[in-house]
Amino acid sequence: MKTKIQLLQACVVASCLLSNVQLRAAPLNLTPSLPDFMASSLAVNYVPGSNRFAASGPTTAYQGGSVSLIGSGSFNLNAFINGSGVLTFGFLTISGDIGSGPETLLSGNLKTGSSGTAFGFESPPGGNTFEFLFTVTGGDPIVVNDFGGLGSSNHGLIVNAHFENGGIPFNGTWTSFFRNDGFSGVSDIFVTIPEPSAMVLLLIGASGWLAIRRSHFNRFRELRLARRPSILNRG
């Protein structure tokens, strides 16, 4: 009897842990915007022993920026995500030529923390997409300025591994090795558009309410003035 109770307790604990992991499996729902570095033919993999998620390959385009990419460059992403699904450290580097020869165009540190806030991913089946946020730490001054300057934060990075083309798919946990076919991954690295703060939204709402109230007051005043001659004539 005691053994059955212990087994039941263990199942409850395991269920709670699984539930927590599933809660962390939340996408950030990022949408690429301009300017946008595009990378393709990426190798994507995760090694649980080192907790290292990596994506690397050529940078193929820079859209909507102040300069254009000459030829192709290189893209490297490293994110260290532990077995609990927490991103503890990470960085990205984009290199290429925009007219002065090959150089580091943009570098950044990834936001750390749990998925759903610091990074995001899709649960399988079909879990191809991984999302990250980063802060600008360096690069070519022109590109850095396009991304808001040094220290500008919460810019977006999306990697699609395209596991459907081969490899070992992501199973939704960060305790198992996975990889794509070595050349089907694609990525967008882009400037995010800041969402309005709660105070700004409150001020906008208050301004709208005052405008509506003023409109109703003016209408009421016009009706009063329109009725005044008839009242005087009756007198």
C-alpha positions as CSV (number, residue, x, y, z in Angstrom):
1,M,0.0,0.0,0.0
2,K,2.8,2.4,1.0
3,T,4.6,1.6,-2.3
4,K,1.5,2.4,-4.3
5,I,1.1,5.8,-2.5
6,Q,4.7,6.6,-3.2
7,L,4.3,5.7,-6.9
8,L,1.2,7.8,-7.1
9,Q,3.1,10.8,-5.6
10,A,5.9,10.3,-8.0
11,C,3.5,10.4,-10.9
12,V,1.9,13.6,-9.7
13,V,5.3,15.2,-9.3
14,A,6.4,14.1,-12.8
15,S,3.1,15.4,-14.2
16,C,3.7,18.8,-12.6
17,L,7.2,19.0,-14.0
18,L,6.0,18.0,-17.5
19,S,3.3,20.7,-17.2
20,N,5.9,23.3,-16.3
21,V,8.0,22.4,-19.3
22,Q,5.0,22.7,-21.6
23,L,4.2,26.1,-20.1
24,R,7.7,27.3,-21.0
25,A,7.3,26.0,-24.6
26,A,5.8,29.4,-25.7
27,P,6.7,31.2,-28.9
28,L,7.4,35.0,-28.8
29,N,5.4,35.4,-32.0
30,L,8.0,37.8,-33.5
31,T,7.4,39.3,-37.0
32,P,10.3,40.3,-39.2
33,S,10.6,44.0,-39.9
34,L,13.1,46.3,-41.6
35,P,16.1,46.5,-41.6
36,D,16.5,42.8,-41.8
37,F,19.6,40.5,-42.3
38,M,18.7,37.3,-44.0
39,A,20.7,34.1,-43.7
40,S,20.2,30.8,-45.4
41,S,21.6,27.3,-45.9
42,L,22.1,27.1,-42.2
43,A,23.3,24.2,-40.1
44,V,21.2,24.0,-36.9
45,N,21.9,21.7,-34.0
46,Y,21.6,21.3,-30.2
47,V,24.0,19.3,-28.0
48,P,22.6,18.6,-24.5
49,G,26.0,17.9,-22.9
50,S,27.2,21.4,-23.6
51,N,23.7,23.0,-23.7
52,R,24.7,24.6,-26.9
53,F,22.2,25.6,-29.6
54,A,24.0,26.7,-32.7
55,A,23.0,28.0,-36.2
56,S,25.6,29.0,-38.8
57,G,25.8,29.7,-42.5
58,P,26.0,32.5,-45.0
59,T,24.3,35.8,-44.7
60,T,22.7,36.4,-48.1
61,A,21.0,39.8,-47.9
62,Y,20.5,43.0,-45.9
63,Q,17.1,44.5,-46.7
64,G,15.8,48.0,-45.7
65,G,19.2,49.1,-44.3
66,S,21.3,52.2,-45.1
67,V,23.7,50.1,-47.0
68,S,23.7,46.9,-49.2
69,L,25.5,43.6,-48.6
70,I,28.1,42.9,-51.3
71,G,28.1,39.2,-52.0
72,S,27.4,36.9,-49.1
73,G,28.7,37.1,-45.5
74,S,28.5,34.8,-42.5
75,F,26.0,34.3,-39.7
76,N,26.8,32.6,-36.4
77,L,24.4,32.1,-33.4
78,N,25.2,30.4,-30.2
79,A,22.6,30.0,-27.4
80,F,23.3,28.0,-24.2
81,I,20.0,26.5,-23.1
82,N,20.0,24.1,-20.1
83,G,17.9,21.0,-19.6
84,S,15.2,23.1,-17.9
85,G,14.7,25.2,-21.0
86,V,16.4,28.3,-19.6
87,L,18.7,30.4,-21.8
88,T,21.7,31.3,-19.7
89,F,24.0,32.9,-22.2
90,G,24.2,33.6,-25.9
91,F,25.6,35.7,-28.7
92,L,25.4,36.4,-32.4
93,T,27.8,37.6,-35.0
94,I,27.0,38.8,-38.6
95,S,29.9,39.4,-40.9
96,G,30.1,40.7,-44.5
97,D,31.2,43.4,-46.9
98,I,29.2,46.6,-47.3
99,G,32.0,48.4,-49.3
100,S,35.0,48.5,-47.0
101,G,35.9,44.8,-47.2
102,P,34.9,41.9,-45.0
103,E,34.2,42.9,-41.4
104,T,31.9,42.3,-38.4
105,L,28.6,44.1,-39.4
106,L,26.6,43.4,-36.3
107,S,27.1,41.6,-33.0
108,G,24.8,41.1,-30.0
109,N,24.2,39.3,-26.7
110,L,21.0,37.3,-26.4
111,K,18.4,38.0,-23.7
112,T,18.6,35.4,-21.0
113,G,15.8,33.6,-19.2
114,S,13.0,31.2,-19.8
115,S,11.1,30.6,-23.0
116,G,8.1,32.8,-23.6
117,T,10.0,35.8,-22.3
118,A,13.7,35.5,-23.3
119,F,13.3,33.2,-26.3
120,G,10.6,31.1,-27.9
121,F,10.1,27.9,-29.8
122,E,7.4,25.8,-31.3
123,S,6.3,22.5,-29.7
124,P,6.5,19.4,-32.0
125,P,5.2,18.1,-34.2
126,G,6.3,20.8,-36.7
127,G,8.6,22.5,-34.2
128,N,10.9,24.2,-36.7
129,T,11.1,27.7,-35.4
130,F,13.2,29.2,-32.7
131,E,13.0,32.9,-31.6
132,F,15.5,35.0,-29.7
133,L,15.9,38.6,-28.5
134,F,19.3,40.4,-28.5
135,T,21.1,43.6,-27.5
136,V,23.5,45.3,-29.9
137,T,27.1,45.1,-28.7
138,G,29.1,46.1,-31.8
139,G,29.6,46.1,-35.5
140,D,30.0,48.5,-38.4
141,P,28.8,52.0,-37.2
142,I,26.3,52.3,-40.1
143,V,24.6,49.0,-39.4
144,V,24.8,49.6,-35.6
145,N,23.0,52.9,-36.2
146,D,20.3,51.1,-38.3
147,F,19.7,48.9,-35.2
148,G,19.3,51.8,-32.8
149,G,22.9,52.1,-31.6
150,L,25.1,50.3,-29.1
151,G,23.0,49.0,-26.2
152,S,19.8,49.0,-28.2
153,S,17.8,46.0,-27.0
154,N,15.0,43.5,-27.7
155,H,15.7,43.2,-31.4
156,G,14.5,40.0,-33.0
157,L,16.1,36.8,-34.4
158,I,14.2,33.9,-35.9
159,V,15.7,30.6,-37.0
160,N,13.7,28.1,-39.0
161,A,15.6,24.8,-39.0
162,H,13.3,23.0,-41.5
163,F,13.6,19.6,-39.9
164,E,11.2,18.2,-42.5
165,N,14.1,18.2,-44.9
166,G,16.1,15.7,-42.8
167,G,18.1,15.3,-39.6
168,I,16.9,14.6,-36.1
169,P,13.9,16.8,-35.3
170,F,13.4,18.8,-32.1
171,N,11.2,16.8,-29.7
172,G,10.1,19.7,-27.5
173,T,12.6,19.1,-24.6
174,W,16.1,20.4,-24.0
175,T,17.5,17.1,-22.9
176,S,17.9,15.5,-26.3
177,F,20.3,16.1,-29.2
178,F,18.7,17.4,-32.4
179,R,19.9,18.8,-35.8
180,N,18.6,19.6,-39.2
181,D,20.1,18.3,-42.4
182,G,23.0,20.7,-42.2
183,F,22.0,23.2,-44.9
184,S,18.2,23.9,-44.9
185,G,17.9,26.4,-42.1
186,V,17.0,30.1,-42.7
187,S,17.1,33.1,-40.4
188,D,16.0,36.7,-40.1
189,I,17.8,39.2,-37.8
190,F,15.8,42.4,-37.6
191,V,14.9,45.6,-35.8
192,T,11.8,45.2,-33.6
193,I,9.3,48.0,-33.4
194,P,8.8,49.0,-29.8
195,E,5.3,48.5,-28.4
196,P,3.7,51.5,-26.8
197,S,4.0,51.6,-23.0
198,A,1.0,51.2,-20.7
199,M,1.3,54.9,-19.8
200,V,1.2,56.0,-23.5
201,L,-1.8,53.8,-24.1
202,L,-3.5,55.3,-21.0
203,L,-2.8,58.8,-22.3
204,I,-4.1,58.0,-25.7
205,G,-7.3,56.5,-24.1
206,A,-7.7,59.6,-21.9
207,S,-7.3,61.9,-24.8
208,G,-9.9,60.0,-26.8
209,W,-12.3,60.1,-23.9
210,L,-11.9,63.9,-23.5
211,A,-12.4,64.4,-27.2
212,I,-15.6,62.5,-27.1
213,R,-16.8,64.3,-24.0
214,R,-16.0,67.7,-25.6
215,S,-17.9,66.7,-28.7
216,H,-21.0,65.8,-26.7
217,F,-20.8,69.0,-24.7
218,N,-20.5,71.1,-27.9
219,R,-23.5,69.3,-29.4
220,F,-25.5,69.9,-26.3
221,R,-24.6,73.6,-26.3
222,E,-25.6,73.9,-29.9
223,L,-29.0,72.3,-29.2
224,R,-29.6,74.7,-26.3
225,L,-28.8,77.7,-28.4
226,A,-31.0,76.5,-31.2
227,R,-34.0,76.2,-28.7
228,R,-33.4,79.5,-27.0
229,P,-35.3,81.7,-29.7
230,S,-38.4,79.5,-29.5
231,I,-38.4,79.9,-25.7
232,L,-38.1,83.7,-25.9
233,N,-40.9,83.9,-28.5
234,R,-43.2,82.0,-26.2
235,G,-42.5,84.6,-23.5
